[in-house]
Amino acid sequence: MSRLLARRLAAAILVAWGVATLAFVLVQAVPGRAFDELALQGLPPQAAERLRVLFGADRPFAVRYIDWLLGLLRGDLGFSLQLRRPVGALVAEALGNTIALTGLALAVQVVLGVLVGTLAAVTRSRWLDLAAGGVAALVYSFPSFWMGLLLVAVFSLALPWLPVSQMRSIDGGGMGDLLRHLILPCAALALPLAAGTSLYVRDEMRVALARPFVAAARARGAGEGRVAVAHALRSVLLPVAQLVGLSIQGVVAGSVVIEVLFAWPGMGRLAYDALLARDEPLVLACVLVGAVAVVVGGLLADVASALCDPRFAVEQR
Amino acid sequence: MKPLAAIVLGLALVGPFLVPRHAADDDDPAGARYLAPLTQAHVVPLRAGGNRVVTSLARTSGGWTGQRAGSEVSFRDEEVAGAPVPRVYLLGTDGLGRDLLDRMLRGARHSVLIAGAGVAVALFIGILVGAAAGLSRPAVEALLMRSTDVLLATPRFLVYLLCAALFGPSTLLVIVVVGLTTWPSLARLVRASTRSLRSQEGILAARAAGCSPPRLVMRHLLPAMTPVVAVTAALRFSDTIRLEAALSFLGVGSPPPAVSLGAIVASGRGVLADAWWVAAWPGLTIAVLVLAVRSAVSRPERLAEPPSVA
């Protein structure tokens, strides 16, 4: 377990470094950057030169790259050109909001997906199964932004129950207000994912329920509920953990769209605004945070898999 | 369910040709603005030039009367250049008076073409890298697969936004970025298949007979792994349809005059309460396209894939 963790961690750091480098090269290699001749046109030459020196635009590519990497190691993400604040502080603010949104969405994905999938697999009613499967397949194919609009149309416009967007009401409000604002974006993000997970769990559960160890458990006199939860579901949780880890990539994309749609002040919107403003340090930090999220998702999936099934740690040599 | 996918994709490709565009579609944007689905309207040609799109048209003595843009209008016979032409807006119109059925069909074709091109690029690179990794020495293989891992962990949505900010959004950029960020998952699959096939007798015999690596891949390995690769390619195709829609929803996809489903949804976002149909139809179209492609992938094959959201 610890060996697996160490190896995976090393690989994860390597991958994160690779993505960071890729993003840095992409930003730096493209013509028309901040502080080039065109951008500083009309400034007195001395002032332009001072700006270039101040922001390090006069130094060669390799020096800037190494400087940036060393800064990363120190936890210094640079200074936002657009918002004129340290990138680290901006990311820290936004990251909390995004984790609240995506963390809850992932939790809903797992709980709802496993629950519906298991019920659909163990139910004897063909019609119930067909209905649940049909709805899940449909919801799974909705784009998350459209899901969001649908929810807004129903729960904010037709029925005035929930706020359309933002994270807090103008007059402040406490925890309850925050939760009310959280429901719609979270549902828009989580429902398609939960639908996909439920289809997956249902199919895997069906396979598991037909396997010999389940028949053996039944033969020993275990009740149907215990067979489903303690025996069949347990064997399904391993691939589900992997699945959730892999869906982080989609959650990162989804959070950009959903945060822009619902004006949620998180990483996705920060990234979107930074990109529109071509705020290079902020953009780099956002891509890096996204990559770290994907890598950490895979890492957590491996840890969860090893906890579910000790053989996993041995097999992954 | 494969025929369903073929029918839906085929319809998406030829749809714009099946439903003729209204000839005078752009002539009266103000009159045809936000008409509800199934609205029965008439196009009244005017002698002074141009057309007027009028609903509940009725004959009066010496002229016509009806509703246009929320107020009553009437035309005298000498103003009208010909008989009013009836027209039904099946799915309604958008804020610029354009027929949504036509917009939707063209958007669907756009989605399918972009996803097809992007996945084609990804397939090309993925097969190249995957087969090279599967057939080459361990050191080369490790290098190729580690770079594949880096790209797999790259948040592709952010990379696209980054490229859109740097190069400006365009249809070509969507295809290129989709291709460049989708190939790693295909390369992994091709490598795994190559390694498991490599020691089979048929492949060994071909190698013993002096088959060159490119020929080995094209004639012996690829045919054997086509079913597996096709499944993953189909799922990537459905992901790409949603990715493209999400990008154009954010306004960084294909710029006009290209018609993208996501952009139509975005244009209906502000009028959700008054003209729900603008956002509804393109969203449903995306769902139908994705559902049709996924339905072609049978259940056991689907199990190996994570759910995704764009």
Boltz contact constraints between the chains, C-beta under 6 A:
constraints:
  - contact:
      token1: [A, 15]
      token2: [B, 149]
      max_distance: 6.0
  - contact:
      token1: [A, 15]
      token2: [B, 150]
      max_distance: 6.0
  - contact:
      token1: [A, 15]
      token2: [B, 153]
      max_distance: 6.0
  - contact:
      token1: [A, 18]
      token2: [B, 150]
      max_distance: 6.0
  - contact:
      token1: [A, 19]
      token2: [B, 150]
      max_distance: 6.0
  - contact:
      token1: [A, 19]
      token2: [B, 153]
      max_distance: 6.0
  - contact:
      token1: [A, 19]
      token2: [B, 154]
      max_distance: 6.0
  - contact:
      token1: [A, 30]
      token2: [B, 166]
      max_distance: 6.0
  - contact:
      token1: [A, 141]
      token2: [B, 287]
      max_distance: 6.0
  - contact:
      token1: [A, 141]
      token2: [B, 290]
      max_distance: 6.0
  - contact:
      token1: [A, 141]
      token2: [B, 291]
      max_distance: 6.0
  - contact:
      token1: [A, 142]
      token2: [B, 287]
      max_distance: 6.0
  - contact:
      token1: [A, 143]
      token2: [B, 242]
      max_distance: 6.0
  - contact:
      token1: [A, 143]
      token2: [B, 245]
      max_distance: 6.0
  - contact:
      token1: [A, 143]
      token2: [B, 286]
      max_distance: 6.0
  - contact:
      token1: [A, 144]
      token2: [B, 309]
      max_distance: 6.0
  - contact:
      token1: [A, 145]
      token2: [B, 249]
      max_distance: 6.0
  - contact:
      token1: [A, 146]
      token2: [B, 265]
      max_distance: 6.0
  - contact:
      token1: [A, 146]
      token2: [B, 283]
      max_distance: 6.0
  - contact:
      token1: [A, 149]
      token2: [B, 279]
      max_distance: 6.0
  - contact:
      token1: [A, 153]
      token2: [B, 272]
      max_distance: 6.0
  - contact:
      token1: [A, 157]
      token2: [B, 273]
      max_distance: 6.0
  - contact:
      token1: [A, 192]
      token2: [B, 309]
      max_distance: 6.0
  - contact:
      token1: [A, 193]
      token2: [B, 307]
      max_distance: 6.0
  - contact:
      token1: [A, 193]
      token2: [B, 309]
      max_distance: 6.0
  - contact:
      token1: [A, 196]
      token2: [B, 307]
      max_distance: 6.0
  - contact:
      token1: [A, 197]
      token2: [B, 307]
      max_distance: 6.0
  - contact:
      token1: [A, 203]
      token2: [B, 299]
      max_distance: 6.0
  - contact:
      token1: [A, 203]
      token2: [B, 303]
      max_distance: 6.0
  - contact:
      token1: [A, 243]
      token2: [B, 306]
      max_distance: 6.0
  - contact:
      token1: [A, 246]
      token2: [B, 306]
      max_distance: 6.0
  - contact:
      token1: [A, 247]
      token2: [B, 306]
      max_distance: 6.0
  - contact:
      token1: [A, 247]
      token2: [B, 307]
      max_distance: 6.0
  - contact:
      token1: [A, 250]
      token2: [B, 308]
      max_distance: 6.0
  - contact:
      token1: [A, 250]
      token2: [B, 309]
      max_distance: 6.0
  - contact:
      token1: [A, 252]
      token2: [B, 155]
      max_distance: 6.0
  - contact:
      token1: [A, 253]
      token2: [B, 157]
      max_distance: 6.0
  - contact:
      token1: [A, 253]
      token2: [B, 310]
      max_distance: 6.0
  - contact:
      token1: [A, 254]
      token2: [B, 309]
      max_distance: 6.0
  - contact:
      token1: [A, 256]
      token2: [B, 157]
      max_distance: 6.0
  - contact:
      token1: [A, 257]
      token2: [B, 246]
      max_distance: 6.0
  - contact:
      token1: [A, 271]
      token2: [B, 158]
      max_distance: 6.0
  - contact:
      token1: [A, 275]
      token2: [B, 161]
      max_distance: 6.0
  - contact:
      token1: [A, 275]
      token2: [B, 165]
      max_distance: 6.0
  - contact:
      token1: [A, 278]
      token2: [B, 165]
      max_distance: 6.0
  - contact:
      token1: [A, 287]
      token2: [B, 158]
      max_distance: 6.0
  - contact:
      token1: [A, 290]
      token2: [B, 155]
      max_distance: 6.0
  - contact:
      token1: [A, 290]
      token2: [B, 158]
      max_distance: 6.0
  - contact:
      token1: [A, 291]
      token2: [B, 153]
      max_distance: 6.0
  - contact:
      token1: [A, 291]
      token2: [B, 155]
      max_distance: 6.0
  - contact:
      token1: [A, 294]
      token2: [B, 153]
      max_distance: 6.0
  - contact:
      token1: [A, 295]
      token2: [B, 153]
      max_distance: 6.0
